[in-house]
């Protein structure tokens, strides 16, 4: 996989904010998960362990959101 583009990074920020506000649609959540997977792979390939772990936490939040656990 290639590097995440500036447009994808901007979209990830938008979707992450929607996740934080709990107004993400199912399709947007899946899109965010895919973008985060790309970012995780990029961080891992660059040896950025901390960055990869941070992205994994966000992926976990997306999975939690998708599971419908609205605590």
N, C-alpha and C positions, 0 to 999 in steps of 0.2 A: 504494500500500500504506500502511496505517496504521502507527501506532507499535507497537512490540513491547510486549505487556502484561507486567505484573509476573509473572504465572504463566508466560508464555513465557520470560521472562528467567531465572526459577528453573529451568525445565526445561532451558534452554540450559546453565546452570551444571552441572546434574546430568549431562547428556550429555557436556559437555566433560571433566568429571572421569572419566567412564567411558572416553572416548577416550584420555585421558592414561594410564589404567591398562590400556588395550588390551583392554577387555572389552565393547566396544560391539557390539551386533548390527547386522546389515545394515539392518534397518528403523529402528533408533535412529540409525544413521549418516545415513540419508536424512533423518530428521526433524531432526537437528542441522544438516545442510546447508541445509535449508529455513529454519530459524530464523536461521542465520547470514546467509543471503541477505537475509532481511527486515531484520536488524540492519545489514547493509552498506548497503542502500538507505536506511534511516533515517539513518545517519551521513552518507551522501553528500548527502542532501537537506538536512541541517543544516549542510553545509559542513565536516564533521569529517573531514578527509583522513586524519589519523593513525588515527582510530578505524576508518575504512573500510579502511585498509591492514592494521590488526591483524586485522580480521575476515577479510580476504582470506587472510591467513596461516593462520588456523584452517580456512578452507574448503579450502585446499591440503592441510592435514593430514588432513581428512576424506576428501578424494579419494584421497590416498595410502593411507589405511586401507582404503577401499573397493576399491582396486586389489589388495589382498592383499599388499602389500609390507611384510612384518613384520620386516624387518631385525633 
